[in-house]
Amino acid sequence: MKDIKITIIDREGNSHSVAAPTDMNMNIMELIRSYELAPEGTIGVCGGMAMCASCQCYVKSDHELPEMSYDEDLMLAEAFNVQENSRLGCQIYITESLDGLTIEIAPEV
């Protein structure tokens, strides 16, 4: 397994190209937290259980992602600032197929 590159646009509009490990079972929310790309306490509030939408992000690149789970769909139905390309970062696990992925962190509510 190897690291892949993911571009994360933070809430201020700054773009960060980061190395993402494919061998640690990490998700996008954990990646954002590990690089401190959002203030502490503003992302992953529920710990990655798809229960708060604080890790909502917009998928900007044309990657095929795993199908949205029932819980993720339900949470996004109640979230703010939802767009057609919204996903919960905690539900997107880092795999080699996501190399080159670009996401933007949704605004804090």
N, C-alpha and C positions, 0 to 999 in steps of 0.2 A: 504494500500500500504506500501511497505517496501523498504529499500535500498538494492541494489544488489552489487555484487563485479564485477568490470571490471579491467582487467590488461591492462595498457597502456605502451608501450615501446617507450621512447622518442627518439629524433633524435641522442642522444649520445649512444643509445643502453641500457640505464638503464630501468629496469622494475619497474613499480609502480602499486601496487594493491590498488585501490581506491573504496570508497563507492559512489554509484551512486543512487540518489533518483529517484524513479519511479513515484512520485506524483507531479512533477514540470514541466512536458512537456519539459524537457531538451533534447538536442541532444549531441552526442559525442564531437563535436567541443566545445560546451559550457562547457562540463565537463573538457576537456583538459585546457581550459582557466581558469576555476575556481580553478583548482589545480596548475596553472602556470607551466605546463609541456612543454611549448614552449615559447620562448621569445615573449614578447608583440609586436604586430604588424606583427607577422609572421604566425599567424593562424586566420582564420575567418575574413580576410581582408574585404570581401564583406558583413559581418554581417550575414552570414548564408543563402544567397540567391542562392546558387549553381552557382555563377558567377565568381569564382576566382580559385578554386581548392587549395587554401592555406591550407585547412583542410583535404587534401587527406590522407587517411590512408589505411593500408593493413590489411585485416581481417585475423588473424592467426588461429582462432579457427573455429570449424565446427558448426557455428550457422546459422540457417535459418533467413535471413534478409528480410525486405520488398523488393519487386521488385524495381529495379532502375527506377527512373522517366526519362522521356525524357530529361529534363533539366540537370539532373545529368550525364546521358549517353553522352550528347552533350559536357558538360564541360570536362569530363574525356577524350573524344576523342581529345581534344586540349591540355591537361595537359602534363607535363613532368614526367618522372619516373613512368609511369603507368604500373601496373602489372595486372595479371589476377584477383587478389583478391582486387583490388583497389576499394575504395568507398569514397564518400565525407562524412566526419564526421558530417557535418551540416544536412545531410539527414537521419541520423540514430538516431531515437528517442529512448530514454531509456525506456524500458519496462521490466517487470519481466522475459520475455522469453530470455533476453540477459544476465541473470546471468551467470557469468563465461566467458564472452566474452573477447577475447584477440585481441588487435589491435596494430599496430605499426604506428607511425606517419611517413609519407613519408618525404624524404629529402626536405629541403627548396630549392627553385630554385633561 
